[in-house]
Amino acid sequence: MTGGSDGKRPVLALTPNSRVRVRSAGPEDQAIVSTGWFRGLVSIAGDNALAIELDGTEGDEKGRTRLVPIPAVLAIDLLEVAKPEEEKRSEPPQAAGYFR
């Protein structure tokens, strides 16, 4: 997140490797709480899900990846926002210039 003294709001983004707490719909009107690191979006049969690597704070197995379907998400707390990785673009090789 970035902020400045110019009065603009900080830019928020759910970036891979951010630490999050996700509350999602569970059985019998109970919420499932998943705390860990956001690893990205996964598509399953056309439906998207958040991939969360659990950190064990909610009694879940540390290191397990939980897929939370987007329609089941009730709330996402951004605990630590990771800086977005720079896209690695390979420049096309430059042909040797022909000069006279």
Secondary structure, DSSP 8 states (H G I E B T S, - for coil): ----TTS--------TT-EEEEEEE-GGG-EEEEEEEEEEEEEETTEEEEEEEE-STTSS-TT-EEEEEGGGEEEEEEEE--------------------
